[in-house]
Amino acid sequence: MYDLRAEKIQFFLDNNQDAFPTEFKGTSQIVDIIKNHTTLKDAEHSGVEVKIHGRILNGRSFGKLSFFDLIDNSGKIQILVDSKTLSEDESVLFSKYDSGDIIGVKGEIMKTKKGQLSIKVSTSSILSKSLRTLPEKWHGLKDKETRFRQRYLDFIVNPDAKQTIEIRSKIINSIRQFMHGKDFIEVETPILQPKAGGAIAKPFITHHNALDVEMYLRIAPELYLKRMIVGGFEKVFELGRVFRNEGIDQTHSPEFTMMESYEAYTNVNGVIEMVENMCSTVFDDLELSTAISFDEKNADFSFPWAKASMFTLVSEEVGIKVEFSSDFNEVVEQLNKKNIEVNSEINTTGLLVYDLFERFVEEKIINPTFVIDYPVEVSPFARNSKNNPSITERFELFAFGSELANGFSELIDSVEQEARLKSQAIKKESGDEEAHVEDMDYIEALEHGLPPTGGLGFGIDRFVMMLTGNTSIREVVAFPHLKPEN
């Protein structure tokens, strides 16, 4: 098949046609043609001539008539080739086109007798010759890995796949415009970093040849963005990729997109309010319903969203009242009576509650919920609560059992921050690969004074998943990571 198609390139050259020309100036997009000719009657000719371009698919012939689907970036329309009215040269030219070729056509807008809006072709030209055949019924191919490996084919013949990426772009643009409208400035911080900081995660490691130092792909832009707040930028955000050398599953990818923001002179409550306003703007901009169906579950995304204490949620789920001040050993004893296992490495009530939350509560949160009252042990960069130093002014936003966002009142006390990072460093030395490194350069920045600040990390990929109904993160990423075939 490849050789047969390749031979046709010579035909185009022999007939003074470049099989790969540099341009084609069309007059219309398919979506506009469809929109502007809804009133045409069956078998009616509009008298309007247009020039359009696109990829041809699904050719079929009935005597002297041939029909093709033509798709461009905006939509699909039928083109009609009538060999009775087409010149002999044009008829021969059209016979050399194959499904998958990109062509330009000139013709009249009309409706067929069966009511199909069409372009009756008068002239055409090849714009790019396709040397390989397209899959005829992509939806019948059950190997998802092949879809992701040849994603460009998926986009060509699977409109839903292409639409998901288009919606993703609109969501990101809506978020970006919202942030600009709130007077945040968009900045770019290093992707290659000398220390992997800003999150508890395992990093990717590389080597900088020119500097002869080990570098890390960032696991978060957090610490550099907060340095900018120290430097006098009161509202900053970054939309970009972050990298964590961890597992792959339906909701996790080692490379994903985050929006992180930091605002001086606000706290966790201001961040929660901003998240709701930002998400509400996305729903309005994209004209989305707040009744969301995802993974065979239904959720109400109407605003405002619920708030719930982690300790309350855990207490309700395990049937034991656990408070900030609960004695660790007493809680363990009660859990044992209920045959709930406790990890032997856990030694504080805060860590225990967090572990129980992850094991028993998280996946059951369907409606959007801001979970608050996070233990200090798992929140190294969050400010302690004024009312209780064992918890922090932090939230995580959950929906459909997945985390969407993480935010808090930033810890701005450099002495306290240094103590927490030293504690994390001890864990790292003991073999905890995900523990945070001790970053004295960041501590020095804090010592110059970080104003009261509210920070946010918002996961773009999972948000897109929920708004598009895709249950795999690979569906919302243009080119997801796959293991090499060989």
C-alpha positions as CSV (number, residue, x, y, z in Angstrom):
1,M,0.0,0.0,0.0
2,Y,2.8,2.4,0.8
3,D,4.5,1.8,-2.6
4,L,1.2,2.3,-4.4
5,R,0.6,5.6,-2.7
6,A,4.2,6.7,-3.2
7,E,3.8,6.1,-7.0
8,K,1.0,8.7,-7.1
9,I,3.5,11.4,-6.0
10,Q,5.1,11.0,-9.4
11,F,1.7,11.5,-11.1
12,F,1.3,14.8,-9.4
13,L,4.7,15.9,-10.4
14,D,4.0,14.9,-14.0
15,N,0.9,17.0,-14.0
16,N,2.6,20.1,-12.6
17,Q,1.3,19.6,-9.1
18,D,3.5,19.6,-6.0
19,A,2.5,16.8,-3.7
20,F,3.7,18.9,-0.8
21,P,3.0,22.6,-1.6
22,T,3.8,25.4,0.8
23,E,0.4,27.0,1.2
24,F,-3.3,27.1,0.3
25,K,-5.5,30.0,1.0
26,G,-9.0,28.9,1.9
27,T,-12.0,31.2,2.2
28,S,-14.0,29.4,4.9
29,Q,-13.9,27.0,7.8
30,I,-16.2,24.0,7.8
31,V,-17.9,25.0,11.0
32,D,-18.9,28.4,9.5
33,I,-20.2,26.8,6.3
34,I,-22.5,24.5,8.4
35,K,-23.6,27.3,10.7
36,N,-24.5,29.7,7.8
37,H,-26.4,27.2,5.6
38,T,-28.9,25.5,8.0
39,T,-31.9,26.8,6.0
40,L,-30.9,25.1,2.6
41,K,-33.6,22.7,1.4
42,D,-32.9,19.2,0.1
43,A,-31.4,19.2,-3.4
44,E,-31.0,23.0,-3.2
45,H,-27.9,24.8,-4.5
46,S,-26.8,27.9,-2.6
47,G,-24.9,29.6,-5.4
48,V,-22.1,30.3,-2.9
49,E,-18.7,29.1,-3.9
50,V,-16.0,28.4,-1.2
51,K,-12.4,27.2,-1.0
52,I,-11.7,24.9,1.9
53,H,-9.0,22.5,3.0
54,G,-8.7,19.4,5.1
55,R,-8.1,15.7,5.3
56,I,-10.3,13.3,3.3
57,L,-11.8,10.2,4.9
58,N,-14.3,7.5,4.0
59,G,-14.5,7.7,0.3
60,R,-17.5,5.9,-1.4
61,S,-18.8,5.9,-5.0
62,F,-22.2,5.5,-6.6
63,G,-21.9,5.4,-10.3
64,K,-20.8,8.8,-11.5
65,L,-20.9,10.3,-8.0
66,S,-18.3,10.0,-5.4
67,F,-18.5,11.2,-1.8
68,F,-15.8,11.9,0.8
69,D,-15.8,13.3,4.3
70,L,-13.5,16.3,4.6
71,I,-12.3,17.3,8.1
72,D,-10.5,20.5,9.2
73,N,-9.8,21.9,12.6
74,S,-13.3,23.0,13.1
75,G,-15.5,20.1,11.8
76,K,-16.5,17.7,9.1
77,I,-18.4,18.1,5.9
78,Q,-19.2,16.0,2.9
79,I,-17.7,16.8,-0.5
80,L,-19.4,15.6,-3.6
81,V,-17.5,14.8,-6.9
82,D,-19.7,14.4,-10.0
83,S,-17.7,13.1,-12.9
84,K,-20.4,14.2,-15.3
85,T,-19.8,17.8,-14.6
86,L,-16.1,17.7,-13.6
87,S,-13.5,18.1,-16.2
88,E,-11.6,15.0,-17.3
89,D,-8.4,16.2,-15.8
90,E,-10.1,16.9,-12.5
91,S,-11.7,13.5,-12.5
92,V,-8.4,11.8,-13.0
93,L,-6.8,14.0,-10.4
94,F,-9.4,13.0,-7.8
95,S,-8.9,9.3,-8.6
96,K,-5.4,9.7,-7.3
97,Y,-6.5,10.8,-3.9
98,D,-6.5,8.4,-1.0
99,S,-8.2,8.4,2.4
100,G,-5.9,10.4,4.7
101,D,-4.7,12.8,2.0
102,I,-4.8,16.5,2.8
103,I,-6.4,18.4,-0.1
104,G,-7.8,21.8,-1.0
105,V,-11.1,22.0,-2.9
106,K,-13.2,24.8,-4.5
107,G,-16.9,24.2,-5.0
108,E,-20.5,25.2,-4.4
109,I,-22.3,24.7,-1.1
110,M,-25.4,22.6,-1.7
111,K,-27.7,20.0,-0.1
112,T,-28.1,16.5,-1.6
113,K,-31.5,15.0,-2.2
114,K,-31.1,13.1,1.1
115,G,-30.5,16.4,2.9
116,Q,-26.7,16.2,3.4
117,L,-24.9,19.5,3.4
118,S,-22.1,19.2,0.9
119,I,-19.5,20.9,-1.2
120,K,-19.9,20.1,-4.9
121,V,-16.3,20.1,-6.1
122,S,-15.2,22.1,-9.2
123,T,-11.4,22.0,-8.7
124,S,-9.0,20.5,-6.2
125,S,-5.4,20.3,-5.4
126,I,-3.2,18.0,-3.3
127,L,-1.7,19.6,-0.2
128,S,0.0,16.7,1.4
129,K,0.1,13.1,0.2
130,S,-0.5,10.5,2.9
131,L,1.7,7.4,2.3
132,R,0.1,5.3,5.0
133,T,-3.4,4.1,5.4
134,L,-5.6,5.3,8.3
135,P,-7.4,2.8,10.5
136,E,-10.9,2.4,9.2
137,K,-12.7,2.1,12.5
138,W,-10.4,3.3,15.2
139,H,-13.1,2.9,17.9
140,G,-13.0,-0.9,17.2
141,L,-9.3,-1.1,18.1
142,K,-9.2,-2.3,21.7
143,D,-5.5,-1.8,22.4
144,K,-5.5,1.6,24.2
145,E,-1.7,1.5,24.2
146,T,-1.6,1.6,20.4
147,R,-4.0,4.6,20.5
148,F,-1.6,6.5,22.9
149,R,1.5,5.4,21.0
150,Q,0.2,6.8,17.7
151,R,-1.8,9.6,19.2
152,Y,-1.9,11.6,16.0
153,L,-4.0,8.9,14.5
154,D,-6.3,8.9,17.5
155,F,-6.8,12.7,17.0
156,I,-7.5,12.3,13.2
157,V,-10.2,9.6,13.5
158,N,-11.5,10.0,17.1
159,P,-13.2,13.3,17.5
160,D,-13.6,12.8,21.3
161,A,-9.9,12.5,21.8
162,K,-9.3,15.8,19.9
163,Q,-12.1,17.6,21.6
164,T,-10.7,16.6,25.0
165,I,-7.4,18.4,24.2
166,E,-9.3,21.4,22.9
167,I,-11.3,21.6,26.1
168,R,-8.1,21.3,28.1
169,S,-6.7,24.3,26.3
170,K,-9.9,26.3,27.1
171,I,-9.7,25.4,30.8
172,I,-6.1,26.4,31.0
173,N,-6.8,29.7,29.2
174,S,-9.7,30.4,31.5
175,I,-7.6,29.8,34.6
176,R,-4.8,32.0,33.1
177,Q,-7.2,34.8,32.3
178,F,-8.7,34.6,35.8
179,M,-5.4,35.0,37.4
180,H,-4.4,37.9,35.2
181,G,-7.7,39.5,36.1
182,K,-6.9,39.2,39.8
183,D,-3.6,41.1,39.1
184,F,-1.4,38.1,39.5
185,I,1.7,38.1,37.3
186,E,2.8,34.9,35.5
187,V,6.4,33.9,36.0
188,E,8.7,31.1,35.1
189,T,10.9,29.4,37.6
190,P,13.6,26.8,37.1
191,I,12.7,23.3,35.9
192,L,16.2,22.1,36.6
193,Q,16.9,22.7,40.3
194,P,19.9,22.0,42.6
195,K,17.5,20.7,45.3
196,A,14.2,18.9,44.8
197,G,12.0,21.1,47.0
198,G,8.4,22.3,47.6
199,A,6.7,18.9,47.9
200,I,7.1,15.4,49.4
201,A,8.0,13.3,46.4
202,K,10.7,11.3,44.7
203,P,12.5,13.4,42.0
204,F,14.1,12.6,38.7
205,I,17.8,13.2,38.7
206,T,20.1,14.4,35.9
207,H,23.5,15.8,35.5
208,H,24.4,19.4,34.4
209,N,27.6,18.9,32.3
210,A,28.7,22.5,32.2
211,L,28.4,23.0,35.9
212,D,29.3,19.4,36.7
213,V,26.6,19.1,39.3
214,E,23.7,16.8,40.0
215,M,20.3,18.5,39.2
216,Y,16.7,17.6,39.7
217,L,13.6,18.0,37.6
218,R,11.4,20.1,39.8
219,I,8.8,18.4,41.9
220,A,7.1,21.8,42.5
221,P,7.9,25.4,41.7
222,E,6.9,26.4,45.3
223,L,10.1,27.5,46.9
224,Y,11.1,29.7,43.9
225,L,7.7,31.3,43.8
226,K,7.9,32.2,47.5
227,R,11.4,33.7,46.9
228,M,9.6,36.0,44.4
229,I,7.2,37.1,47.2
230,V,10.2,37.8,49.4
231,G,11.5,39.9,46.5
232,G,8.5,42.1,46.4
233,F,6.2,40.5,43.9
234,E,2.9,40.3,45.9
235,K,0.9,38.1,43.5
236,V,2.6,35.5,41.3
237,F,1.5,32.3,39.6
238,E,3.0,29.7,37.3
239,L,1.3,27.2,35.0
240,G,3.8,24.5,34.0
241,R,5.0,20.9,34.2
242,V,6.3,19.2,37.3
243,F,7.9,15.9,37.6
244,R,7.8,13.1,40.2
245,N,9.5,9.8,39.7
246,E,6.7,7.8,41.1
247,G,4.0,5.3,39.9
248,I,1.7,5.5,36.9
249,D,-2.0,4.8,37.3
250,Q,-5.4,6.2,36.2
251,T,-4.9,9.5,38.1
252,H,-1.1,9.7,38.4
253,S,1.6,10.5,35.8
254,P,5.3,11.2,36.5
255,E,4.9,14.4,34.4
256,F,1.9,16.6,35.0
257,T,0.6,20.2,34.9
258,M,0.2,22.4,37.9
259,M,-1.0,25.9,38.5
260,E,0.8,27.3,41.6
261,S,0.0,30.7,43.0
262,Y,1.2,32.8,45.9
263,E,-0.5,35.9,47.3
264,A,1.0,38.1,50.0
265,Y,-1.2,39.4,52.8
266,T,-3.8,36.6,52.6
267,N,-4.3,33.3,54.4
268,V,-5.8,29.9,53.8
269,N,-9.4,31.2,53.8
270,G,-8.5,33.7,51.0
271,V,-7.0,30.9,49.0
272,I,-10.1,28.8,49.4
273,E,-12.2,31.7,48.2
274,M,-10.0,32.2,45.2
275,V,-10.1,28.5,44.2
276,E,-13.9,28.6,44.3
277,N,-14.0,31.8,42.2
278,M,-11.5,30.5,39.8
279,C,-13.4,27.2,39.2
280,S,-16.7,29.0,39.0
281,T,-15.1,31.2,36.2
282,V,-14.1,28.0,34.3
283,F,-17.6,26.6,34.5
284,D,-19.0,30.0,33.3
285,D,-16.5,30.4,30.5
286,L,-17.0,26.9,29.1
287,E,-20.7,27.0,29.8
288,L,-20.5,23.7,31.8
289,S,-23.1,22.2,34.0
290,T,-22.2,21.8,37.7
291,A,-23.9,18.4,37.6
292,I,-20.8,16.2,36.8
293,S,-20.8,12.5,36.0
294,F,-17.5,10.8,36.3
295,D,-16.4,7.2,36.6
296,E,-20.0,6.0,37.0
297,K,-20.5,8.5,39.9
298,N,-22.4,11.8,40.0
299,A,-21.3,14.9,41.9
300,D,-22.8,18.3,42.5
301,F,-20.1,21.0,41.8
302,S,-22.5,23.9,42.7
303,F,-20.8,26.6,44.7
304,P,-19.9,27.1,47.5
305,W,-18.1,23.8,48.1
306,A,-18.2,22.0,51.4
307,K,-15.5,22.2,54.1
308,A,-14.8,19.3,56.6
309,S,-12.2,18.6,59.2
310,M,-9.9,15.6,58.5
311,F,-10.3,14.6,62.2
312,T,-14.1,14.7,61.9
313,L,-14.2,12.7,58.6
314,V,-11.9,10.0,60.0
315,S,-13.9,9.8,63.3
316,E,-17.1,9.3,61.3
317,E,-15.6,6.6,59.1
318,V,-13.8,4.5,61.6
319,G,-16.4,4.9,64.4
320,I,-13.9,6.2,66.9
321,K,-13.9,9.9,68.1
322,V,-10.4,11.1,67.3
323,E,-9.4,14.7,68.3
324,F,-6.3,16.8,68.0
325,S,-5.5,16.0,71.7
326,S,-6.3,12.3,71.6
327,D,-3.7,10.1,73.2
328,F,-2.0,8.1,70.5
329,N,-1.8,4.8,72.4
330,E,-5.5,5.0,73.3
331,V,-6.5,5.6,69.7
332,V,-4.4,2.6,68.6
333,E,-6.0,0.4,71.2
334,Q,-9.5,1.4,70.1
335,L,-8.5,0.7,66.4
336,N,-7.2,-2.7,67.3
337,K,-10.5,-3.6,68.9
338,K,-12.1,-2.8,65.5
339,N,-9.5,-4.9,63.7
340,I,-8.1,-1.8,62.0
341,E,-4.4,-2.3,61.4
342,V,-1.9,0.5,62.4
343,N,1.4,0.8,60.6
344,S,4.2,0.2,63.1
345,E,6.2,3.2,61.8
346,I,3.4,5.6,62.8
347,N,4.1,7.1,66.2
348,T,1.9,10.2,66.5
349,T,-1.9,10.9,66.5
350,G,-1.5,13.3,63.6
351,L,0.3,10.8,61.4
352,L,-2.2,8.1,62.4
353,V,-5.2,10.3,61.4
354,Y,-3.6,11.2,58.1
355,D,-3.0,7.5,57.4
356,L,-6.6,6.6,58.2
357,F,-7.8,9.4,56.0
358,E,-5.8,8.2,53.0
359,R,-6.9,4.5,53.6
360,F,-10.6,4.9,54.5
361,V,-11.9,8.4,53.7
362,E,-10.3,9.9,50.6
363,E,-11.8,7.7,48.0
364,K,-15.3,8.2,49.4
365,I,-15.3,12.0,48.9
366,I,-17.4,12.5,45.8
367,N,-18.7,16.1,46.0
368,P,-16.0,18.8,46.0
369,T,-14.8,19.2,49.6
370,F,-12.1,21.3,51.2
371,V,-10.6,19.0,53.8
372,I,-9.0,21.1,56.5
373,D,-7.1,20.6,59.8
374,Y,-4.0,18.8,58.4
375,P,-1.5,17.5,60.9
376,V,1.8,19.4,61.1
377,E,3.8,16.2,60.6
378,V,2.6,16.1,56.9
379,S,2.6,19.8,56.2
380,P,6.2,21.1,56.4
381,F,5.5,24.4,54.7
382,A,2.2,25.3,56.3
383,R,1.6,27.7,59.2
384,N,0.4,26.2,62.5
385,S,-3.1,26.9,63.6
386,K,-3.4,29.7,66.2
387,N,-5.8,27.5,68.2
388,N,-3.9,24.3,68.0
389,P,-0.2,23.9,67.1
390,S,-0.6,20.2,66.2
391,I,-2.5,21.1,63.1
392,T,-1.9,23.6,60.3
393,E,-3.9,26.2,58.3
394,R,-4.0,23.9,55.3
395,F,-6.6,22.4,53.0
396,E,-6.7,19.8,50.2
397,L,-9.6,19.9,47.8
398,F,-11.0,16.5,46.9
399,A,-13.7,15.3,44.4
400,F,-14.5,11.9,43.1
401,G,-12.0,10.4,45.5
402,S,-9.0,12.4,44.1
403,E,-7.0,15.4,45.2
404,L,-7.5,18.5,43.0
405,A,-5.7,21.2,45.0
406,N,-3.5,21.8,48.0
407,G,-3.3,25.2,49.7
408,F,-2.3,26.8,53.0
409,S,-1.2,29.8,55.0
410,E,2.5,29.7,54.3
411,L,5.0,29.2,57.2
412,I,6.9,32.4,57.3
413,D,8.9,31.9,60.5
414,S,12.4,31.0,59.3
415,V,13.4,29.4,62.6
416,E,10.3,27.1,62.7
417,Q,10.8,26.3,59.0
418,E,14.4,25.4,59.5
419,A,13.5,23.1,62.4
420,R,10.9,21.3,60.2
421,L,13.3,20.9,57.3
422,K,15.9,19.5,59.6
423,S,13.3,16.9,60.8
424,Q,12.5,16.0,57.2
425,A,16.3,15.7,56.5
426,I,16.6,13.2,59.3
427,K,13.8,11.1,57.7
428,K,15.6,11.3,54.4
429,E,18.8,10.0,55.9
430,S,16.9,7.2,57.4
431,G,15.8,6.0,54.0
432,D,12.6,8.0,53.3
433,E,13.1,8.9,49.6
434,E,10.2,11.2,49.6
435,A,11.2,13.3,52.6
436,H,12.0,16.9,51.9
437,V,15.6,18.0,51.6
438,E,17.1,20.7,53.9
439,D,17.3,23.8,51.8
440,M,19.3,26.4,53.6
441,D,19.2,28.8,50.6
442,Y,15.4,29.0,51.0
443,I,15.8,29.5,54.8
444,E,18.1,32.4,54.1
445,A,15.5,33.9,51.8
446,L,12.9,33.6,54.6
447,E,15.3,35.3,57.0
448,H,14.9,38.4,54.8
449,G,11.2,38.4,55.6
450,L,8.3,36.6,53.8
451,P,5.1,38.5,54.3
452,P,1.9,36.7,55.4
453,T,1.2,34.6,52.3
454,G,-1.4,32.2,51.0
455,G,-0.3,29.5,48.6
456,L,-2.0,27.2,46.2
457,G,-1.2,24.1,44.0
458,F,-3.9,23.2,41.6
459,G,-3.8,20.0,39.5
460,I,-4.8,20.8,35.9
461,D,-4.9,17.2,34.6
462,R,-7.4,15.8,37.1
463,F,-9.6,18.9,36.8
464,V,-9.7,18.3,33.0
465,M,-10.4,14.6,33.6
466,M,-13.5,15.4,35.7
467,L,-14.8,18.1,33.4
468,T,-14.5,15.9,30.3
469,G,-15.5,12.6,31.9
470,N,-12.2,10.9,31.1
471,T,-11.3,8.4,33.8
472,S,-7.7,8.0,32.7
473,I,-5.1,10.8,33.0
474,R,-3.6,9.6,29.7
475,E,-6.7,10.7,27.9
476,V,-6.3,14.3,28.9
477,V,-2.6,14.5,28.0
478,A,-1.6,14.9,24.3
479,F,1.3,12.5,24.5
480,P,1.3,10.3,27.7
481,H,4.4,8.4,28.7
482,L,4.6,4.8,27.6
483,K,7.2,2.1,27.9
484,P,9.2,1.8,24.7
485,E,8.1,-1.1,22.5
486,N,11.6,-2.5,22.1
